[in-house]
Amino acid sequence: MFHPFVTDFFSDFVTLLVVLNPVAKLPIFLAQTAALDSKTRNRVAMWAIVISFGVLMFFLVAGQFLLQGLGVGLTAFRMAGSLVLLLFALSMIFDSAPPPPPGATDTTPMERAIFPIAMPALAGPGTMLTVVVLTDNDRFDWAHQVDTALALVLALAVCFIVMRFATLLVQVLRRAGISILSRVMGLILAALAVEGMLASTRSFIHSL
């Protein structure tokens, strides 16, 4: 039996990695960096990860307080978040998301990193909702929240590695391989979303 810290860390890491889905972001990254040299492309990838980390850490730390200030209950937010994640997973499975427009030649590396790579590709609504749900102050203590933050760092590190070797991965996987992996991740995410909806429903019933 693994230590609870290891189990929670692995669970959070898998959840975040599936939501981030770095393999499915390869076409977006390549479309935005196709005309750049290798050094500049790596700089765009690094900035995208740093920006995504900053945005997601804000929601990890202050997301629940923001919801409380708006008067939104976390049970309702978990249910809404699970529903959004389910819709997001279905878009991955059925590939209904429109392709991103190619980057303009006068766009700076920072601008390419911010949009659309960091937001909304990496730090999108689904990922923001996920980090808030994984760090619910009513369910998890500060140690688990640190655990989730470390899992986020590792998941984003994997995203950077994928982007760092984007050209090689596309050559190996081809379009069909990327499509298959994206759909498998979508199925996993759909299962996690349904489990989250069931947990939120049980929590609501117990509160009655």
Sequence and secondary structure as in RCSB ss.txt:
>XXXX:A:sequence
MFHPFVTDFFSDFVTLLVVLNPVAKLPIFLAQTAALDSKTRNRVAMWAIVISFGVLMFFLVAGQFLLQGLGVGLT
AFRMAGSLVLLLFALSMIFDSAPPPPPGATDTTPMERAIFPIAMPALAGPGTMLTVVVLTDNDRFDWAHQVDTAL
ALVLALAVCFIVMRFATLLVQVLRRAGISILSRVMGLILAALAVEGMLASTRSFIHSL
>XXXX:A:secstr
   HHHHHHHHHHHHHHHHH GGGGHHHHHHHHTTS HHHHHHHHHHHHHHHHHHHHHHHHHHHHHHHHHT  HH
HHHHHHHHHHHHHHHHHHHT S       TT  HHHHIIIIIIIIIIS HHHHHHHHHHT TTT  HHHHHHHHH
HHHHHHHHHHHHHHTHHHHHHHHHHHHHHHHHHHHHHHHHHHHHHHHHHHHHHHHHH 
